[in-house]
Every structure is written in C-alpha cells, then in structure tokens.
C-alpha cells in the first residue's frame, strides 16, 4: 500500500525510512525545494563555502538518532571526542575549564576537582535530584536555585540549549527527560557528537538516496494543501501547518528563535571541536574547517539588536577567549524566528499525541508529545512512532 509522508524534515525522513524498510511504497512530499527542515546545509555565496542553518550537538545516548544514521549508512559522518568531555570558557573570569565525565554509570567525576565544575562542591550536585521529582508545573530556574555555582556555570547553559527557552519560564520536566537519558545514565551516554561535513550530508542526503534506491517517490517543491481522509498519511510538518490541515488540532502556538553566526575563520578545534561559553551572549562555538559557527538559543531576547551589533558582540567574546584579532571576519547570520516551540509548562501541555481521530492519519515532529523537548532525537522518535502506529492500523 502507498503511504504519503508530508514533510521531509528529520521526522518525515525517519518515518519514510521506517515505512520503506517495512515494505511500504512511500511518497514523500516537501513544500520547500530542499529537504531537511531545520537540519540542512547550503552553499553561502558570502562565505564561499557550505554552512549549516544551525549547530546540533548530539549525545551518544541519542539512540534513535544513531539507529537512524546507521540505517541510512551515515553513522560515520559524525565526529567528536572519544570521551565525555565538554570544554567551557567563562567570559566573566577569563578562565577555561573542561567538564570530564567518567564513562561508567556511577558519577565518580563529581568527586574530582579536576573533572567537575570549578568552585562546586559535592552537595551542589545533590540539588540535581530535584529534577527527577519535577512536576509539570515546575520551572527550571526556581527548582535548581539550591545548586550554588553549578547553576550559573553549567546548568543554565545546558537548560537554555536543550529547551531553547529561558530557564526562568521553562518546564523542569522537559529538562528531566534530557538528563534521564544522558547525565543520569553516566558518561557513556553523554559523549558529544556532531556532523563532520554538514547537517545535510549527515541527516538528509543519505536518507534521500537510501529512499530512492528502494523505490520511494521524493516530491520536493510540492505543497500539500488538503488531506485525503482515506489515504494513509503521516503529517510531519511544522505545528502551524498541521493546524491548518487538521481542523480542531491543538498544537503549540508559542515559539522561540535560535540565532546562528558563521564567521569565515579557521580556528584550531582543540580537544573536542567545540566550546560552551559562560557569562556572555555567545553560547556554543564550533570550529569547522574554514568557519567558526556560533549558536545562541532563546534568541528572542536579542530581537531589538541589529545583526551588526550581535556579530560585533559575539566576535569580541570569541576573540577574547582565544586571543584572536579584534577585526570581525566576514560572516553570515541565520536567525530562525520560529526554531522550536517554547518549552513552557503551558506549551508542553499543548503537544498532541501521535494518533489522531482518523486512523489513517498520524502526526510526527519534534513538537508532538515525544517525551523530549524539541530536539533531533525527539523528531526522529516521533517519525518512528508515527510509522509504527500507522503500520499497526494498516495491519489490523
């Protein structure tokens, strides 16, 4: 039976692969001329090279993502350190340090001053236990108020990056789900990984090739404006598009932006290839072969600033951290205004389930109720879940 998958972002690609592997004929629709959604790459004429629309840091505990990449033959396109290490630079003190987790399940790294966050003591880490008991109404910042310097030097950055929402208003339960599959499991689940060449080269192009080789139809640049209730369909589009196609569907309706800057500059990759920045506008810095890429989450707070002012501020922080020339290199700014849903308690409660009232229609996307915040891992899980649910109905 032919199955329609509408939307060729990561969620739609994952669903299409799952269905195709099970023997279904898939027709994949994408309104844009290129697939990938928010996980894509393109050639930039200003920089003279390919860049990603943003940076995505994966972890070794992202089992759905790694299984997806294994299926499409792209797992080796990831790179990163061999150990669970995370380098940081504190702009307030000018000091650099590295969080070094141990591989095993028991976190003995917190007993070592050389491995844990500078200035923290053992009792500060006990405050993390509050996250495990987080209720749907609990907020990140108030809940973690008793963790001392651990919060401003690590947890605040982790929270805003994972949830793309200010910790002052973000749901602690969403952060709990992230920690449950990473820090809580130990260092073996927190080894960082990122795309070596580009997001399209890792998540998109191998999937499209894999699908085409197995007979799937790929229809890029073809928008679906109406659903056929009798047609087996997985709807993997943004929430606002899903709400237009499915009358009465409740979806998240408040969103947050992500700001990405790509500077034409070659920076030695250091031990990990990336750094977290504390105490400034810059949050994560990735050293690619010819570009330094910066990601700033929950970027709506900077909406009144010009691109020039943001670039100047960010480069001044990078130059200070790495003793680089103060002159700003050629750069490209990419501001995703509706990058993800806000991870507030109210918006989390608006996430729909995979199944709809129509047994022929399933939903997929990082904005659905995946059990995770809006991440690549959540998107891929949603695509897998939608495919499984639809096949279950088709086989019944």
N, C-alpha and C positions, 0 to 999 in steps of 0.2 A: 504494500500500500504506500502511496505517495504521502509524505508528511511535509507540511510547509513550516519553515522556521523563519520568522520575520525579525530581522535584526542580526547583523553579522559582527557584533561586538564579541567580547570574550565569552559571554554567557551563551549567545546564539551559536558560536562556533563549537563550544563544548557540547551543547545539545545536539547539533548536527552530526558531530563525530560519534556521539553515543548511539544515535539512531542509525547512522550508516553502518557502524560496526555490527549492529544487531540485524542488518539485512534490509532495512527500510530504504526506499528511494526518497531522498531529501531534496527539496527545492528551497534554497536559501536566498532570501530577499534582503537587500540592504538599500536604503534610500540614498545614501552617500555613494560617491564613485569609488570609494576605497573602504575596505573592511577594517575592523579593529576597534571602532568606537574610541574610547579614551586611551587605549593601549596600542598606539600606532606610531609609525615613523614617517618622515617625509624629507625630501631634499630642500634645504633652505638656500635660496639664492644669495642672501646677505652674507651668510657664514661660509658658503661654498662647500657644504657637507650635509650629510643626513643627520637629523636630530629627532629625538622623541618628543611627543607632545608633553611628556612629563616623566618623572622618575618613579619607578616602582621597586621598592625593596621587598623581596620575598624572604621567607624563612624556611629552613629545612623541614619544619613541621607543617608546611602547607601541602599536605598530602594529595589533595585533589588537583592542585596546580601541577605538581610534579608528575602525577599519573597522566594528566592531560598532555604534558610535554613529552612524556615517554611514548604515549600513543602516536603522536604525530611526528615522532623522530627528532624532537628539538630539545631534549633534556640537556644535551651537551652544549647548547647555546648559552647556558647560564654560566656565570663566573662569580667569584667571590673568594674570601679567605677560607682556609681549610678548618679553621677553628671558630667557635662562637665568640668573636671579638667585635667590639664597637668603639671606634676611636671618636673622641669628642674634643672640642675646643671651647673653652669658657671665655667669652668675649669680655666678661666683667673683670676677670683676674688675669687674662692673657695666658693662662696655663692650658696645656693639652694633657689629656689622660686617656686611657683605654680601659673600657669595661671588659674583663676577661672571665667569661663563664667557664665552668668546667663541663666536660662532655656528659657526665653521668647525671642521674636523676636527683641525687641529693646535692643541694647548692652549697658545697663547701667553699665556694669562691667568696661568699659573704664574710667568711672568717679571715680573709686575707686582705690587708690594707692595699696591697699592690694590685689586687684584682677588682675590688669593689669601688663604688663611687667615692671620690675624695671627700673627707670630712664626715662621712657617715659612720654610724655605729650599729651594732647588731640589732638593738631594739628598734631602730628606724625601719628595718626590713620586716619586723613583725606587723607593722601597720599595713603591709600588703595583704594580710589575711582578711582585712575588712572588705576587700574587693570580692573575695569569694562569697561573702554574705550579702552582696549588694542587691537591693530591692529595685524594681523597675523605676521607682521614683527618685532613687539616689543619684546625686550628681558627683562627678569625678573629683573636682577640687575640694569641696567640703568633706568628702569621705576620706580623702588622703591627707587631710590637714595635719595629722599627727605623725607624718613620716619625716619630719625635720628637713635637712638639706637634700634628702633623697628626692623630694618632690621637685624643687626648682632645678636641680642638677640632672635629673633623668626622667622622672615620671611625667612631668608636664610636657616635655617634648614628645615622649612616646605616646601620650594620650592624644595630643593635638594631631600628630601624624597618623595614628591608627584610625582615629574617628573623624578627622577633618572637621572638627567642631571645637570651639573653645571649651576647655575643661570646666569652666565656671558653669556652663549650661549643658554639658554633655552627659549622657546617661552612663553611670558607672557600670551597669550591667553589660553594656556593649564592650567596655574595656575588659571586663571579667572574661568574656568569651575569647578575647585575644590572648590574655595571659594564660587561660586554661590550656591553650594549645601551643604555648611557647615556653614562657618562663616556668610555669608550673610543672612542665614535663622535664625540664632540665636543658643543659646546653646542647644536647644532640638535636633538639627540636628548634634551636634558635640560631643555627649557623646561617649567616646572611647570604643571599643570592640575588643577582640582578642580571639583566640581559647584557651579554657581552657586546654584540654588534648593534642591537636596536630592538625595540618592542615589536615591530612588525616582523623582523627576522626571527624572533623567538615565538611569539604568540599567534601571529596572523598568517604570514605567508606559508609556513609549513602546514598549517591546518587547511588552508585553501587547496594547496597541492594534494594533500592527503585525501581530501574530499573529492576533488576532481578525478583523481586516479581510481576512485571507487564508484564513479558514476553519478555523483551528486551534481545537481544543477546550481550554479552560482550566478545570481542575477543582481549585479551591482548597479547602482543608479536607478533602481526600480522601487518606487514607493508604493506601499500597500495602503489604500485609503479606506478599505472596508473588509470586514472579515466574513467568511462564509461559515455559518454555524455548523454545517455538515462536514467541513473539511478539517481533518486532524491538523492542529496548528499549535506551535509554540511561539508565544509572543515575547520576544526578547528585545524590547525597545525601551527607551527612557520612560520614566513613570508618567510624564505629562503626555507622551504619545500614546501610552497604553490607556490612559483615562479617556482619550478621545475615541479610541477604537472599541472600548468596552464600557458602555454607558453604566453608570452607577458604581464603577470600581473605585474603591478607596485606595489612594496611593499617597506616599509622602509628597508634600507640596511646599516644603521649605528647603532651600538648598544652600550649599556653601561652595566657595570658589577655591581654586588652587592656582598659585602663581608660580610659573617656571621661568627661569632665566638661563640662557645658554650663551656663555662667553667664548669667543674664539681665542682659546689659550690652552697651551699644553702644560698640565700640572702633573708632576710625578704622583703615581697612585698611592704611594705609601703602603702600609701593611694590609689595608682592606679595600682600597679603591674608593672609599667614601668617608665622610666625617659628619657627625652631628654637631651642630653649633648651639651653644647655650648663651642666653642673655642678649640676643640681638634680633634683627629681622631675619637673617639667614637661619635656616633650619637644617637642611641637608645639602651637602655638597658632594657631587660625583665627579671624579676625574676620568673622563673618557679620553680617547686617543688624541683628539685635537680640540676638544670642547670641555669647558668646566660648566657643569649643569647644576642649577640650584633649584630646590623646591621649597615653597612656603605654603603651608596648609592653613586652612581657615583664613584665607587672604582677604575676605570682605572687609576686615578691619582697616585695610590699606586702600580702600576704594577711592579716597579723596586724594591720594598721591598720584603724581604723574609717573609714567614709565621711566622717564629720565631720572627722577628723584629716587625711585626704588632701585634702579640699576646702580646709581651712584652710592647709595647706602650699602647695598649688598656687596659691591666690589670693594668698598673701603673696609668692610669686615673681613672679606677673604684676603685682601692684601695685607691687612694687619696680622691675620693668623699665620700666613705663610711667608711673610716678608717679601711681598711682590711689589712691582712698580705701582704707583698710585693711579697712573693713567688707565682709564676704563677701556678695555678692548672692545672690538666690535661685538655686538650682542644681539640676541633675538629674545623678545619677551613673549610668552604664551600664557594668557590669562584665561583659564577655563571658568567661566562665570557660574555655571551650574555643574560643577565637577561631581559632587555627590549630594545625597540627601543629608540634611543635618541630623546628627546622631543624638538628638534630644529625646527625653522620655516621650514627649508628645508625638514626635515624628516616628520614633521606633514603633509606637502603637499603631501607626497607620500602614505598616508594611503588610501587604497581602500574602496569603499562602500560595503555594504552587498551583493548587487546583482551583478552578473557577466553577461556577454553577453549570457551565457547559462541559460535559465530559470530553469533548473534542478539543478543548482549549486549555492550555497550561501557560503559566507565567514564568519567566526567567529574567534575572537581572540582579545586580547587587543591591537593589532597593527592595527586593522581596524579602520575606522572612526566612533568611538563611541561617540565623543563629550567630552570624558575624556582622560586623559593620560593613560598610560599602568598600570592599576590597576585591582584588583579583581572585583571591581564594574563594570569597563568597560568591562572586559572579560565576565561577566555574562550577561550584557546588550547585548553584541554582539551575544551571543548564543541565547538569547531570540529573538532578531531581525531577526537572520538567520532563526530560526524555523518559526516565523510568516510569513516572506517573502516567504519561501518555501511552507508553507501550503496555502498561498494566491494563489500561482501559481497552486498548485495541485487542488484546489477547483474551479478554474476558467474554 
